[in-house]
């Protein structure tokens, strides 16, 4: 219902707005002639002339100018008038018209701001909250970790946890930031080389594609022509060694034949010559080299030439069958360039982050000659001989070989070994450490392109029979990388440009000249101290992650002309405001590219539509709706399960999800925001549909359902809100009425007066009276009556819904009375009728409240009196746009507080 603007008659002007002085004069005239007489009649006997009931008095203001300037004072007065709390019961009360006239005068005279000189309010310099921090490192550095889970909880202000005034930076949080920066930088700068596969697939794990095969233990038997397959993953492109372990029964004068396919294409066929012996199985090893692409492949094995001869005199030769014991896949045998994290690939434009390499543990090596045994990460050579591994080099050039080895010493000489590749010895070494302590050995050597074998030879085995002294060699690691003479590693002279690129991304704007100088000098110093270029960049990243330019936002620069102490913010800051508002995350490339060209502001409608359609807009549901509607509290709500055993079934999750999907639907589908009050649909899964008594529900999962013909509609009758606004054992008309008034309509009731005892819960539980009847006794206290007259009608309208959101007709076997009359005279019989009143008469109050909440969330600060014109304009534009949600959000992002900043002395 709209308050009539009687005061407008005194403010009518034919053209330009009058000067502030003229308005003040007219406002004072109105105050003296009409407003003050009403206040004297209804208020002054308790709050003036020496009286200060409730510690509130008109006497503290000596003149009209001081009275008008005290906006906090008038906020309180306005609340008392609008809520009808004052004057109290048993006092002469003003009519609705008189209340409207006083409220109109307060809004137009006290809370008037010159529309030609809009004030954008103060800029809040605020740190990223936990959600924003996690999303920022996720989007900018492409890491999966969520380091902010270790941070202390964020404080809230004005109902939200992204308010700059309360987002303090404690020493403990700074320590958490330092730890997180190290972990995040390590993840973001990961340069691990793709691992080499060493797979063993048992025969029984190959699934049948066609023909007669059977499992027997770990093996698979082919009793007819048949084909089996299995999928596996290759870590990188390259050549892989595939070894089939097979045997066959003999029949028909030719060996069994098997075929190999890769991803459905024939590779080769093989003869199986090893005879199957059930009592003592032995298998033929068939080795083949396959060129594989990184990712998943499908290997197929087929028996090709089944044969049987029942008349053969030798029973062992009557049937030809094949046994597949296992398949081993190892590789690739080639050198692999370090994969590089996604962030590094972005930073280096896809260029290699290091030299191609192959890194082997001792367990990857095979015995070539002599006595060698694998030994927990290494391989031990107990006699002179060698261990080996196949090697594929795609380029000729100079390669660096590094070996980690240790020895058990005996005799006069140290253990000696050499490294041989391509038929030549490329290096010889002596292990001088004792007791198997590992040592590192390195050499550079020229190697030809092609398929080779790297061999580590133990040269001087020794054993003393008398003393049992034994010299042995342990090989722990072998690494070969290169070509080291053909580039591939990051050069130091490329670091300054990469520092600037990295800083621009992390700071969400171009770096300043001072920032570039400081961070580039930091990287240069690290390199001078012996750090490699990538290591220096890692240190820079770690430092940037704890810099104010990363951790904080809200330092916009003025763009364009300054007028009346304010200017538009720069477009990079606008991009950040927009993205952290809608996504709780940093601006993406599309926003930053428009900002760089100075074209974001003129493309806001299109960008808004794009951003709301993006998956990241789910953050608005989680972070804004989760706090505005208090949905986050569903994770901790705890009704008494003795009183409500049905609660244990996990219904809380379904209730929260319903409200989230409801909000998300109105947002993404650009529905009218009035749907929040009285929508005839919701979202439910089977569990919730049964809870609500929705008939003909099909399926199990969440879906949009009609509420026509049911006692539910809008957000207020959803199980989440009904449960959140109840006590553990019963409903709470006070909580529910307060929720409706405060969270939905933005007109919170005044705090309860001190010294008023709460309801006696024992009496509530044992009494045969309904809760409404017991509240009637409670309201007999005159200090409570005024507030309850405003609060109770809305609170008791919910009584058809119990403490966990189920609909009911009776309480304690007595019919429920949910009827009421609002302070402005509208009457209703139940919540269905009240919802209609809300949608019809209070749509603007709801829209104003939603606008105030969204603007608070978007700005990260509490609203000031100077923001009232902006809120009015948002409401006006939303109404003009048929209350569509996108119209409201566009009006918010195009509002003066969102678009502008104070400049000069006005910024203080």
Residue pairs with C-beta under 8 A, 6 or more apart in sequence:
1 824
1 841
1 842
2 844
3 100
3 103
3 104
3 107
4 97
4 100
4 101
4 104
5 104
5 108
6 100
6 101
6 104
6 105
7 30
7 101
7 104
7 105
7 108
7 109
8 104
8 108
10 26
10 27
10 29
10 30
11 18
11 23
11 26
11 108
17 114
17 115
17 116
18 26
20 114
23 109
23 112
24 65
24 68
24 109
27 68
27 105
27 108
27 109
27 110
27 112
28 64
28 68
30 105
30 109
31 64
31 105
31 109
32 64
34 101
34 105
35 101
35 102
35 105
38 94
38 98
38 101
38 102
39 58
39 102
40 48
41 92
41 94
42 86
42 87
42 91
42 92
42 93
42 94
43 58
43 86
43 87
44 51
44 58
45 51
46 53
46 87
47 53
47 54
47 56
47 57
47 58
48 57
48 58
48 59
49 59
50 59
51 57
52 59
54 753
56 76
58 67
61 67
61 70
61 73
67 73
68 109
68 110
71 110
71 111
71 865
74 106
74 110
74 111
77 106
78 103
78 106
78 107
79 85
79 747
79 748
79 750
80 86
80 750
81 94
81 99
81 102
81 103
81 106
82 99
82 103
82 747
83 747
83 749
83 750
83 787
83 790
83 823
84 93
84 99
84 786
84 789
84 790
84 823
85 749
85 750
85 786
85 787
85 789
85 790
86 786
87 93
87 94
87 786
88 782
88 783
88 785
88 786
89 782
89 785
89 786
89 789
90 782
94 102
96 824
96 825
107 868
111 865
111 868
113 119
113 865
113 866
113 868
113 869
115 869
116 564
117 564
117 565
118 566
118 869
118 870
118 896
118 900
119 565
119 566
119 866
119 896
119 902
119 906
120 566
120 896
120 897
120 899
120 900
120 901
120 902
121 859
121 861
121 863
121 864
121 866
121 867
121 897
121 902
122 861
122 864
122 902
122 907
123 554
123 555
123 556
123 901
123 902
123 907
124 163
124 164
124 165
124 554
124 859
124 860
124 861
125 164
125 552
125 553
125 554
125 555
126 162
126 163
126 164
126 167
126 552
126 553
126 554
126 860
127 164
127 167
127 169
127 551
127 552
127 553
128 136
128 551
128 552
128 553
129 154
129 161
129 162
129 167
130 148
130 149
130 151
130 153
130 154
130 161
131 148
131 161
131 584
131 619
131 622
131 623
132 162
132 580
132 584
132 585
133 147
133 148
133 151
133 551
134 146
134 147
134 148
134 149
135 583
135 584
135 585
135 586
135 616
135 619
136 550
136 585
136 586
137 143
137 145
137 147
137 184
137 188
137 545
138 144
138 146
138 585
139 585
139 586
139 588
140 343
140 505
140 506
140 586
141 184
141 187
141 188
141 343
142 188
142 341
142 342
142 343
142 346
143 184
143 187
143 188
143 341
143 343
144 187
145 183
145 184
145 187
147 179
147 180
147 183
147 184
148 180
150 176
150 179
150 180
151 173
151 176
151 180
152 170
152 172
152 173
152 176
154 161
154 162
154 166
154 167
155 161
155 166
155 167
155 168
156 163
156 166
156 627
157 163
157 165
157 166
157 862
158 856
158 861
158 862
158 863
159 627
159 628
159 853
159 856
160 624
160 627
160 856
160 857
160 860
161 623
161 627
162 580
162 584
162 623
162 857
162 860
163 856
163 860
163 861
163 862
164 554
164 860
164 861
165 861
165 862
169 551
174 546
177 545
177 546
177 551
178 546
180 545
181 542
181 543
181 545
181 546
182 542
184 545
185 538
185 541
185 542
185 545
186 538
187 341
188 341
188 343
188 344
188 541
189 341
189 343
189 344
189 534
189 537
189 538
189 541
190 340
190 341
190 344
191 338
191 339
191 340
191 341
191 344
191 353
191 354
191 534
192 338
192 339
193 336
193 337
193 338
193 339
193 357
193 359
194 235
194 236
194 294
194 336
194 339
195 235
196 235
196 330
196 331
196 332
196 358
196 360
196 364
197 232
197 233
197 234
197 235
197 240
197 329
197 330
197 331
197 332
198 328
198 329
198 330
198 364
199 232
199 328
199 329
199 330
200 326
200 327
200 328
201 230
201 232
201 299
201 326
201 327
201 328
201 329
202 218
202 219
202 325
202 326
203 215
203 218
203 219
203 220
203 323
203 324
203 325
203 326
203 327
204 215
204 216
204 217
204 218
204 219
204 220
205 230
206 220
206 228
206 229
206 230
206 301
206 324
206 327
207 228
207 229
207 230
208 226
208 227
208 228
209 226
209 227
209 228
209 229
209 300
210 226
210 227
211 222
211 224
211 225
211 226
211 227
211 303
212 222
212 223
212 224
212 226
213 220
213 221
213 222
213 223
213 226
213 228
214 220
214 221
214 223
215 221
218 325
218 326
219 323
219 324
219 325
219 326
220 228
220 323
220 324
221 321
221 322
221 323
221 324
222 303
222 306
222 321
222 322
222 323
222 324
223 306
223 319
223 321
224 303
224 306
225 302
225 303
225 304
225 305
225 306
226 302
226 303
227 261
227 300
227 301
227 302
227 303
228 300
228 301
228 302
228 324
229 261
229 298
229 299
229 300
229 301
230 298
230 299
230 327
231 296
231 297
231 298
231 299
232 296
232 297
232 299
232 329
233 295
233 296
233 297
234 240
234 292
234 293
234 294
234 295
234 296
234 297
234 331
234 332
235 294
235 332
236 294
236 332
236 336
236 339
237 292
237 293
237 294
237 332
238 291
238 292
238 331
238 332
238 333
238 334
238 336
238 392
239 289
239 290
239 291
239 292
239 331
239 332
239 333
239 334
239 392
240 289
240 290
240 291
240 292
240 329
240 330
240 331
240 332
240 333
241 287
241 288
241 289
241 290
241 328
241 329
241 330
241 331
241 333
241 390
242 260
242 287
242 288
242 289
242 290
242 299
242 327
242 328
242 329
243 285
243 286
243 287
243 288
243 327
243 328
243 329
243 330
244 258
244 260
244 270
244 285
244 286
244 287
244 288
244 301
244 324
244 327
245 283
245 284
245 285
245 324
245 325
245 326
245 327
245 328
246 258
246 272
246 274
246 283
246 284
246 286
246 322
246 323
246 324
246 325
247 272
247 274
247 275
247 276
247 277
247 281
247 282
247 283
247 284
247 322
247 323
247 325
248 255
248 256
248 272
248 273
248 274
248 275
248 276
248 320
248 321
248 322
248 323
249 256
249 275
249 276
249 316
249 317
249 319
249 320
249 321
250 275
250 316
250 317
250 320
251 307
251 308
251 309
251 312
251 317
251 318
251 319
251 320
252 305
252 307
252 309
252 320
254 305
255 271
255 272
255 273
256 271
256 272
256 303
256 305
256 320
256 321
256 322
257 269
257 270
257 271
257 272
257 303
257 304
257 305
258 269
258 270
258 272
258 301
258 302
258 303
258 304
258 322
259 266
259 267
259 268
259 269
259 270
259 301
259 302
259 304
260 266
260 267
260 268
260 269
260 270
260 288
260 299
260 300
260 301
260 302
261 267
261 299
261 300
261 302
262 290
262 292
262 297
262 298
262 299
262 300
263 297
263 298
264 298
264 300
267 288
267 290
268 288
269 304
270 286
270 288
272 284
272 286
272 322
273 284
274 282
274 283
274 284
276 321
276 323
281 323
281 325
283 323
283 325
292 331
292 332
299 327
299 329
301 324
301 327
303 321
303 322
305 320
306 320
306 321
307 319
307 320
308 318
308 319
308 320
309 317
309 318
309 319
310 318
311 318
312 318
332 392
333 358
333 389
333 390
333 391
333 392
333 451
334 356
334 358
334 391
334 392
334 393
334 394
335 356
335 357
335 358
335 392
335 393
335 394
335 480
335 481
335 482
336 356
336 357
336 358
337 352
337 353
337 354
337 355
337 356
337 357
337 488
338 352
338 353
338 354
338 355
338 357
340 348
340 352
340 353
340 354
344 353
347 498
347 501
347 502
347 537
348 490
348 498
352 488
353 490
353 534
354 481
354 488
354 489
354 490
354 534
355 400
355 481
355 482
355 483
355 484
355 488
355 489
356 481
356 482
356 488
357 479
357 480
357 481
357 482
358 391
358 479
358 480
358 481
359 477
359 478
359 479
360 389
360 477
360 478
360 479
361 377
361 378
361 476
361 477
362 374
362 375
362 377
362 378
362 379
362 387
362 474
362 475
362 476
362 477
362 478
363 374
363 377
363 378
363 379
364 389
365 372
365 379
365 387
365 388
365 389
365 456
365 475
365 478
366 387
366 388
366 389
367 379
367 385
367 387
367 388
368 385
368 386
368 387
368 388
368 455
369 385
369 386
370 381
370 382
370 383
370 384
370 385
370 386
370 458
370 461
371 381
371 382
371 383
371 385
372 379
372 380
372 381
372 382
372 385
372 387
373 379
373 380
373 382
374 380
375 474
377 476
378 406
378 474
378 475
378 476
379 387
379 474
379 475
380 472
380 473
380 474
381 387
381 456
381 458
381 461
381 472
381 473
381 474
381 475
382 461
382 470
382 472
383 458
383 461
384 457
384 458
384 459
384 460
384 461
385 457
385 458
386 420
386 455
386 456
386 457
386 458
387 455
387 456
387 475
388 453
388 454
388 455
388 456
389 453
389 454
389 478
390 451
390 452
390 453
391 421
391 451
391 452
391 453
391 454
391 480
392 450
392 451
392 452
393 399
393 447
393 448
393 449
393 450
393 452
394 449
395 449
395 483
395 486
396 446
396 447
396 448
396 449
396 483
397 446
397 447
397 482
397 483
397 484
397 485
397 486
398 444
398 445
398 446
398 447
398 482
398 483
398 484
398 485
399 444
399 445
399 446
399 447
399 480
399 481
399 482
399 483
399 484
400 442
400 443
400 444
400 480
400 481
400 482
400 484
401 419
401 421
401 426
401 427
401 442
401 443
401 444
401 445
401 454
401 478
401 479
401 480
402 440
402 441
402 442
402 477
402 478
402 479
402 480
402 481
403 417
403 419
403 429
403 440
403 441
403 442
403 456
403 475
403 477
403 478
403 479
404 438
404 439
404 440
404 441
404 475
404 476
404 477
404 478
405 417
405 429
405 431
405 438
405 439
405 441
405 456
405 473
405 474
405 475
405 476
406 431
406 433
406 436
406 437
406 438
406 439
406 473
406 474
406 476
407 414
407 415
407 431
407 433
407 434
407 436
407 471
407 472
407 473
407 474
408 415
408 435
408 436
408 470
408 471
408 472
408 474
409 415
409 431
409 434
409 435
409 471
410 462
410 463
410 464
410 469
410 470
410 471
411 462
411 464
411 469
411 471
413 430
413 460
413 462
414 430
414 431
414 432
415 430
415 431
415 458
415 460
415 471
415 472
415 473
416 428
416 429
416 430
416 431
416 458
416 459
416 460
417 428
417 429
417 431
417 456
417 457
417 458
417 459
417 473
417 475
418 425
418 426
418 427
418 428
418 429
418 456
418 457
418 459
419 425
419 426
419 427
419 428
419 429
419 443
419 454
419 455
419 456
419 457
420 426
420 454
420 455
420 457
421 445
421 447
421 452
421 453
421 454
421 455
422 447
422 448
422 450
422 452
426 443
426 445
426 447
427 441
427 443
427 445
428 459
429 441
431 439
431 473
432 439
433 439
436 474
438 474
438 476
444 484
447 482
454 478
454 480
456 475
456 478
458 472
458 473
460 471
461 471
461 472
462 469
462 470
462 471
463 469
463 470
463 471
464 470
489 533
490 532
490 533
490 534
491 533
492 527
492 533
494 533
495 520
495 523
495 524
495 527
495 533
495 536
495 537
496 520
496 523
496 524
498 537
499 516
499 519
499 520
499 523
499 537
499 540
500 511
500 516
500 519
500 520
502 537
502 540
502 541
502 544
503 511
503 515
503 516
503 519
503 544
503 549
504 510
504 511
506 541
506 544
506 545
506 549
506 550
507 515
507 544
507 549
507 550
508 553
508 572
508 575
508 576
508 586
508 587
508 592
509 570
509 572
509 573
509 576
510 572
511 519
515 549
519 540
519 543
519 544
522 539
522 540
522 543
523 536
523 537
523 539
523 540
524 536
526 535
526 536
526 539
526 540
527 533
527 536
531 539
544 550
545 551
553 576
553 580
554 860
555 573
556 569
556 570
556 573
556 574
556 901
557 569
557 570
557 573
558 567
558 568
558 569
558 570
558 901
558 903
559 567
559 568
559 569
559 570
559 571
560 567
560 568
561 567
562 903
562 904
564 906
565 902
565 903
565 904
565 905
565 906
565 907
566 896
566 900
566 901
566 902
566 903
566 906
567 900
567 901
567 903
568 601
568 899
568 900
568 901
569 577
569 899
569 900
569 901
570 595
571 594
571 595
571 596
571 598
571 599
571 600
571 601
572 587
572 592
572 595
574 595
574 600
574 601
574 899
575 587
575 591
575 592
575 594
575 595
575 600
576 586
576 587
577 858
577 893
577 898
578 587
578 591
578 600
578 604
578 607
578 608
578 611
578 893
579 585
579 586
579 587
579 588
579 591
579 611
580 586
581 620
581 857
581 858
581 892
581 893
582 608
582 611
582 612
582 616
582 617
582 619
582 620
582 889
583 611
583 614
583 616
583 617
583 619
583 620
584 619
584 620
584 622
584 623
585 616
585 619
587 595
590 607
590 610
591 600
591 607
594 600
594 603
594 607
600 607
601 899
604 890
604 893
604 894
605 890
608 886
608 889
608 890
608 893
609 886
611 617
612 667
612 668
612 886
612 889
613 668
617 667
617 668
618 664
620 667
621 660
621 663
621 664
621 667
622 660
623 857
624 853
624 854
624 857
625 631
625 659
625 660
625 663
626 632
626 660
627 857
628 743
628 850
628 853
628 857
629 659
629 663
629 715
629 720
629 721
629 743
630 724
630 739
630 743
631 656
631 659
631 660
631 720
633 724
634 652
634 653
634 655
634 656
634 720
634 723
634 724
635 652
635 656
637 652
637 723
637 724
638 728
639 647
639 723
639 726
639 728
639 729
639 803
639 804
640 728
640 729
641 647
641 648
643 728
643 729
643 803
644 803
644 804
646 804
647 804
649 687
650 687
651 687
651 688
651 691
651 719
651 804
652 723
654 684
654 685
654 687
654 688
654 691
654 719
655 688
655 718
655 719
655 720
655 723
655 805
656 720
657 683
657 685
657 702
658 682
658 683
658 684
658 688
658 702
658 718
658 719
658 720
659 715
659 718
659 720
659 721
661 683
661 702
662 679
662 682
662 683
662 715
662 718
665 671
665 683
665 704
666 672
666 673
666 675
666 676
666 679
666 885
667 885
670 884
670 885
670 886
671 679
671 884
671 885
672 882
672 883
672 884
672 885
673 846
673 847
673 850
673 878
673 883
673 884
673 885
673 888
674 839
674 843
674 846
674 883
675 714
676 714
676 715
676 744
676 846
676 850
677 714
677 715
677 716
677 744
677 835
677 838
677 839
677 842
677 843
677 846
678 713
678 714
678 835
678 836
678 838
678 839
679 707
679 713
679 714
680 706
680 707
680 708
680 713
681 704
681 705
681 706
681 707
682 704
682 705
682 707
682 712
682 718
683 702
683 703
683 704
683 705
684 692
684 694
684 697
684 702
684 703
684 705
685 700
685 701
685 702
685 703
686 697
686 699
686 700
686 701
688 719
689 697
689 705
690 697
691 719
691 805
691 806
692 710
692 712
692 719
692 807
693 710
693 807
694 705
694 707
694 710
697 705
707 713
711 717
711 800
711 807
711 830
711 831
711 832
712 718
712 807
713 832
713 835
714 835
715 721
715 744
716 740
716 744
716 798
716 831
716 835
717 801
717 831
717 835
718 805
719 804
719 805
720 805
721 739
722 736
722 798
722 801
722 802
722 803
722 804
722 805
723 803
723 804
723 805
724 739
725 732
725 735
725 736
725 738
725 739
725 798
726 732
726 735
726 736
726 802
726 803
726 804
727 735
727 803
728 803
729 761
729 765
729 803
730 764
730 765
730 771
730 803
731 771
731 798
731 799
731 801
731 802
731 803
732 795
733 771
733 772
733 775
733 791
733 792
733 795
733 796
733 798
733 799
734 791
734 795
735 795
736 794
736 795
736 798
737 749
737 791
737 792
737 793
737 794
737 795
737 796
737 798
738 748
738 749
738 791
738 795
740 794
740 795
741 747
741 748
741 749
741 790
741 791
741 794
742 748
742 749
743 849
744 838
744 846
744 849
745 838
745 842
745 845
745 846
745 849
746 845
746 846
746 848
746 849
746 852
746 853
747 845
747 849
749 787
749 790
749 791
750 787
752 784
752 787
753 783
753 784
756 781
756 783
756 784
759 774
759 775
759 778
763 774
764 771
764 774
767 774
768 812
769 812
770 811
770 812
770 814
770 816
770 817
771 799
771 811
772 796
772 799
772 817
775 788
775 792
775 796
778 784
778 788
779 785
779 788
779 792
789 823
790 823
792 820
793 820
793 821
793 822
793 823
794 820
794 822
794 834
796 817
796 818
796 820
797 818
797 820
797 828
797 830
797 831
797 834
798 818
798 831
799 811
799 816
799 817
799 818
800 807
800 808
800 809
800 816
800 818
800 830
800 831
801 807
801 808
801 831
802 808
808 816
809 815
809 816
810 816
818 829
818 830
818 831
819 827
819 828
819 829
819 830
820 827
820 828
820 834
821 827
821 828
822 837
824 841
826 837
826 841
828 834
828 836
828 837
838 846
843 883
844 875
844 879
847 875
847 878
847 879
847 883
847 888
848 871
848 875
850 888
851 871
851 874
851 875
851 878
851 888
851 891
851 892
852 863
852 871
854 888
854 889
854 892
855 863
855 867
855 870
855 871
855 874
855 892
855 895
855 897
855 898
856 862
856 863
858 892
858 893
858 898
859 897
859 898
863 871
867 897
869 896
870 895
870 896
870 897
873 891
873 895
874 888
874 891
874 892
874 895
877 887
877 888
877 890
877 891
878 884
878 887
878 888
878 891
880 887
881 887
881 888
881 890
881 891
892 898
893 899
901 907
